[in-house]
Amino acid sequence: MPASLLQDIGAIRPELLLTLYAFVILIVSVLLPRAEARWLGYLSIAGTAAVFLPLVEMTRLLLSYPGAGLEAWNGMFVVDTFALFFKAIFLISAILTMLMSIRYLEIEGAQAGEYYALIMFAVSGMMFMASARDLLLLFVGLETMSLSTYVLAGFLKRDRRSNEAALKYFLLGSFSAGLLLYGISLVYAVCGSTDLRTIAGTLPIVAREPLMVLGLILLVVGLGFKIAAVPFHMWVPDAYEGAPTAVAAFFSTGIKAAAFAAVLRVLIGGMIEASQQWVLLVVILSAASMTLGNLGALLQDNMKRMLAYSSVAHAGYVLLGVLAAQRLGETGAYGLTAVTVYLLAYTFTNMGAFGLVVSLRREGLVGDQIDDFSGLARRSPLAAFSMLVFMLSLAGIPATAGFVGKWYLFGSAIKAGYLWLAVLAVLNSAVSLYFYLRVVVRMYMGQPATSEGLRCSAPLSLALAISLVFTFLIGLYPEPFLHLAQQVVLR
C-alpha cells in the first residue's frame, strides 16, 4: 500500500473508527435479545469515547509543532487544531446524548441499536465538515449529518409530533441543501475550483463579480439554515418539540457546533478576502437572531420550544464572534477564541437543561411544559439547583460558563468595532432573564403536582453531573479552557 494512501487513511482514523463502531452496534442489535437492548447504549458510549484516543494523539502531535497541520486526500481534508477542537465537542455532545437516551428510550418503548448508530453516523459527518477544506467534501459531510438527524427527529414513529418534526426538518433541510449546493456551483463557475485555498487566492480578482456575490449570498443563506439564524429558523421550534428530547439536545449542541465549524471554514478560512460582500448579511442575521429569538422565547409555555428559540438567540450571539474573526491580527484571533469557548460552554449548559427535561419524563407525563417544573425544589432540591445553574448560565450570569462565553463574544464584537451590536446583545441578554428566571420561579415558588421525588437513572444522573461540573468549572476557572481555545487556529 502506498505511503501516501496510508497517511490519508491515518488522517481519518477517528471518522473510520466511529463509522466502524456504528456498524458493529447495528450488527449487535440484531443478535442481542430485546430485553437486553439497553446494553446497546452502554456499548455505543464506550465506542464513542474510544474515538478520543486518536484525537488526543493527533492533538499532542500538533501542539508539539505549533502551526503544523496534516493534509490528506489531495488537500481536501485537513487535520488542524480547529478541526480537533470541534471534533472533541461533537464527541462530548454525542456521549451526553447517549447517556440521556438509555432510560428515555425505554420509557418511550423505542430502544433500538439504529438510534445510537445514527448518532454516530451523524457525528462522523460532522467530523468531516470540521476538517473539510473543499466545498464538496463539506457538503458530503453536511448531508451525512443531515440524513441521520432527519431520521432521529422522527424516531418515535407512533408520535404524531415526532413525525411532523421529521417532515418539516427534512423539507426545509433539503431546501437549504439545494441553496447551498447552488451557491457552491456558482463559486465554482467563477473560481474554477471548490478548494477553499484556491478560492481564497482568486477572490481578490473576482470578489465583486455578480455571480460570485450571488454565490456567497447563497452560501450564507444555506449555512444560515443549519445554524438556525433568523429568518431561516422556521424549522427549529417544531423540530425541537417533536423530536425525542435527547435528540433535541443533540440538535442544539452538536449540530449547531458543526454548522458553525462549517461557517468558520467557509467564511473565515476561504472567503475572508470577500468579507465586504458577506459581512453586512452576517450583521443582519446576528441582530435579527438574537432579538427575534429572545422575543419568541418569551411567549413559550413548552420548555423545548423555549429552549429552541433560545438556541436561535444564541446563534445570533455566536455570529458576533464570526464577525470579529474576519478581522486581521489579534482581533481575529480573539473572535475565533470567543466562538470556540462559547460553543464548548453552551454544549454543557444546554445539555444539562435538556437533560432535566428528560428527567421529568414518566409514564403518562411528557414533562416538557414549563408548568411541569412547578415545585421541583420541594420534590428534588438537587435537580432544581442544577436547573437554576443551567438557566443562569444561559442568561450569562457570572460564575457560570455562559458568562465567560458571552464576555468573550461581546468583547470580540467591541474589539472589531461593532459596539452597537454588542449593546444590542447585552440588552437581549437582559430580556432573556425573564424567561429563564420564569422556570426558576416555578421550581422554587410553584406548587408541585405530586409529592413523588424525582428519580433519575444512573446514566442520566452522570450526564447531568458532567454538565453541571463543567458549567461551574468553566465559569469559575476558565483559564485551562481559554488556553485550549487559544490554540485553535484555522489553516
Helices and strands as residue ranges (DSSP letters): H 3-11, H 13-31, G 34-36, H 39-50, H 52-64, E 70-72, E 77-79, H 81-108, H 113-131, H 135-153, H 160-191, H 196-206, H 210-227, H 236-242, H 245-250, I 251-255, H 256-263, I 264-268, G 272-274, H 275-298, H 303-325, H 329-359, G 370-373, H 376-379, H 381-395, H 401-415, H 419-445, H 458-476, H 479-486
